[in-house]
Amino acid sequence: MGPKKQLRGQIEQLLVALTQLRTRLLAGATRDPETLHDFRVALRGLRTLLPLLLSKSDLLNAAIKAGWRELAQLSGPARDAEVMLAALPSQHPAARRLRAQKRMAYQQLIRRLQQVHWPVLHAATVVQLERQLRSRAVLHARIKRRTQRLTHQVRQLMVAPATPQQWHQLRIAIKRLRYLIEYTQHWQPRALLAIFLPLKQAQSVLGEMHDLDVRCAAGLVLPDDEMLRLTLQQQALQALAQLALPRE
């Protein structure tokens, strides 16, 4: 299978996975954090690939991308509540409040998934992909430009991050580059494929730092948090040191 067909096949697989995970969420799989996690991962993959195939100038394309982005944003509060609950002792005074927040967040997501918005968004995505599947040369150029842009962004943000906002921006840039390489690996040079695992490792540590920042910002500070923060920052710096980005 050629890279172009493989890219299209990946999108089709992601749409199938999202439909199956939506069904599980509607059936009451809100007690299984893995279902929400898998749903969010599939959304990230789809949102990574769609801009490569859908032109920016088309208003319907913009609406499609905004629709998937909205679902990703709606899934965030439930995930944050689950992570904070997992970090707190079961008898923590805030645990009851967090469980209520989690229920409300899931309810909001479920209501959106139950609406006609979902089948319309799904169908419009399929139709637009059929209409606008680009030539191999155009796809390769788009992937190359986006990869170069994200690589440059990561390189800039890696320079002495200090504040939680700087670490957060670096995490987002690394996550976007990691997913782009993962889903377009058949289009990428070896130098970029070689940094995939270091990117994944850095994203994991930076994700733990972000979860800690979110929890502390919510006023849920634990006695060992400062030591945990220092440990995670050290691990993040070590991971970044292993990240040998290709020269521009």
C-alpha positions in Angstrom: 0.0 0.0 0.0 1.4 3.4 -1.0 1.8 6.2 1.6 -1.2 8.2 0.2 -3.6 5.2 0.6 -2.1 4.4 4.0 -2.8 7.9 5.2 -6.4 7.7 4.0 -6.7 4.3 5.6 -5.4 5.7 8.9 -8.2 8.3 8.9 -10.8 5.7 8.2 -9.5 3.6 11.0 -9.6 6.5 13.4 -13.2 7.4 12.4 -14.2 3.7 13.0 -12.4 3.8 16.4 -14.1 7.0 17.4 -17.5 5.6 16.5 -16.9 2.5 18.5 -15.6 4.5 21.5 -18.6 6.9 21.3 -20.9 3.9 21.5 -19.1 2.7 24.6 -19.3 6.1 26.2 -23.0 6.3 25.4 -23.5 2.8 26.9 -22.2 4.0 30.2 -18.4 3.3 30.0 -17.8 6.4 32.1 -16.3 4.4 34.9 -13.5 3.1 32.7 -10.8 5.9 32.3 -9.3 3.9 29.4 -12.3 4.5 27.2 -12.0 8.3 27.5 -8.3 8.0 27.1 -8.6 6.0 23.9 -11.3 8.5 22.7 -9.0 11.4 23.2 -6.0 9.7 21.6 -8.1 8.9 18.5 -9.3 12.5 18.4 -5.7 13.7 18.5 -4.8 11.4 15.6 -7.7 12.6 13.5 -7.0 16.2 14.3 -3.4 15.7 13.3 -4.2 14.3 9.9 -7.2 16.4 8.8 -5.3 19.6 8.2 -3.0 17.8 5.8 -5.9 16.8 3.6 -8.5 19.5 4.0 -7.8 22.9 2.5 -7.9 26.0 4.7 -10.0 28.1 2.3 -13.1 25.9 2.5 -15.6 27.0 5.1 -17.0 23.5 5.5 -13.5 22.2 6.2 -13.1 24.9 8.9 -16.4 23.8 10.5 -15.3 20.2 10.4 -12.0 20.9 12.1 -13.8 23.1 14.7 -16.3 20.3 15.4 -13.6 17.8 16.2 -11.7 20.4 18.2 -14.8 21.1 20.3 -15.2 17.4 21.1 -11.5 17.2 22.2 -12.1 20.3 24.5 -15.3 18.8 25.9 -13.4 15.6 26.9 -10.8 17.5 28.8 -12.6 18.3 32.1 -13.6 14.6 32.7 -10.0 13.5 32.1 -8.6 16.2 34.4 -11.0 15.2 37.2 -10.0 11.5 36.8 -6.3 12.4 37.0 -6.7 14.5 40.1 -8.8 11.9 41.8 -6.2 9.3 41.1 -3.5 11.5 42.7 -5.5 12.2 45.9 -5.9 9.9 48.9 -9.4 8.3 48.8 -10.5 10.2 51.9 -9.2 13.6 50.8 -11.8 16.4 51.6 -11.9 17.4 47.9 -12.5 13.8 46.6 -16.3 14.1 46.8 -16.3 17.5 44.9 -14.0 16.0 42.2 -16.3 13.0 41.7 -19.2 15.4 41.2 -17.2 17.4 38.7 -16.3 14.3 36.9 -20.0 13.2 36.7 -20.9 16.7 35.3 -18.1 16.7 32.8 -19.1 13.2 31.5 -22.7 14.3 31.3 -21.8 17.3 29.2 -19.7 15.2 26.9 -22.4 12.5 26.6 -25.1 15.1 25.8 -22.9 16.3 22.9 -22.3 12.8 21.6 -26.0 12.1 21.7 -26.9 15.1 19.5 -27.3 15.0 15.7 -24.0 16.9 15.5 -22.0 13.7 15.7 -23.4 11.9 12.6 -23.4 15.1 10.6 -19.8 15.8 11.6 -18.8 12.2 10.8 -20.5 12.2 7.4 -19.2 15.6 6.4 -15.7 14.5 7.2 -16.0 11.4 5.0 -17.5 13.4 2.1 -14.9 16.2 2.2 -12.0 13.7 2.4 -13.4 12.0 -0.8 -13.6 15.4 -2.5 -10.3 16.8 -1.5 -7.8 13.9 -1.3 -4.7 15.6 -2.5 -2.0 14.3 -4.9 1.0 12.6 -3.4 3.2 15.6 -4.2 0.9 18.1 -2.5 0.5 15.8 0.6 4.3 15.4 0.9 4.8 19.2 0.7 2.2 19.8 3.3 3.6 17.2 5.7 7.1 18.6 5.2 6.1 22.2 5.8 4.2 21.3 9.0 7.0 19.1 10.3 9.5 21.8 9.7 7.3 24.4 11.4 6.7 22.2 14.5 10.4 21.2 14.7 11.4 24.8 14.7 8.8 25.6 17.4 10.0 22.8 19.6 13.6 23.9 19.2 12.8 27.5 20.2 10.7 26.4 23.2 13.4 24.0 24.5 15.6 27.0 25.3 15.5 27.2 29.2 11.8 26.7 30.0 11.2 28.0 33.5 7.5 28.9 34.1 4.6 26.5 34.1 3.3 28.3 31.0 6.6 27.8 29.1 6.7 24.1 30.1 3.0 23.8 28.9 3.8 25.4 25.6 6.7 23.1 25.1 4.5 20.1 26.0 1.9 21.1 23.4 4.5 21.6 20.6 6.2 18.2 21.4 2.8 16.4 21.5 1.9 17.9 18.1 5.3 16.9 16.5 5.2 13.5 18.1 1.7 12.7 16.7 2.6 14.1 13.3 5.6 11.9 13.0 3.7 8.9 14.3 0.9 9.2 11.8 3.0 10.3 8.8 6.0 8.0 9.4 6.0 6.7 5.9 6.6 10.2 4.6 9.3 11.2 7.1 13.1 11.0 6.8 15.1 8.7 9.1 16.4 11.7 11.1 12.9 12.5 12.3 11.9 8.9 12.8 14.9 8.6 15.1 13.5 11.3 17.5 10.1 9.7 17.9 10.8 7.8 21.1 12.6 10.7 22.7 9.6 12.9 21.8 7.2 10.4 23.3 9.3 10.1 26.5 9.5 13.9 26.8 5.8 14.3 26.2 5.0 11.7 29.0 7.1 13.6 31.6 5.8 17.0 30.6 2.3 15.6 30.8 2.9 14.6 34.4 4.2 18.1 35.1 1.1 19.6 33.5 -1.2 17.4 35.6 0.6 18.5 38.7 0.3 22.2 37.7 -3.5 21.8 37.0 -4.0 20.1 40.3 -2.1 22.7 42.3 -3.9 25.5 40.4 -7.1 23.9 41.6 -5.9 24.3 45.2 -5.3 20.5 45.6 -1.7 20.6 47.0 -0.1 17.6 48.6 2.9 17.6 51.0 5.3 16.0 48.5 4.3 18.1 45.5 7.4 20.4 45.5 9.7 17.4 45.6 7.7 15.8 42.8 7.9 19.0 40.7 11.7 19.1 41.1 12.0 15.4 40.2 9.8 15.8 37.1 11.6 18.9 35.9 14.9 17.0 36.2 13.4 14.1 34.3 12.1 16.5 31.7 15.5 18.1 31.2 17.1 14.7 30.8 14.5 13.7 28.2 15.1 17.0 26.3 18.8 16.4 26.4 18.2 13.2 24.5 16.1 15.0 21.9 18.5 15.5 19.0 16.4 17.6 16.6 17.5 17.6 12.9 19.2 20.7 11.8 17.1 23.3 10.0 
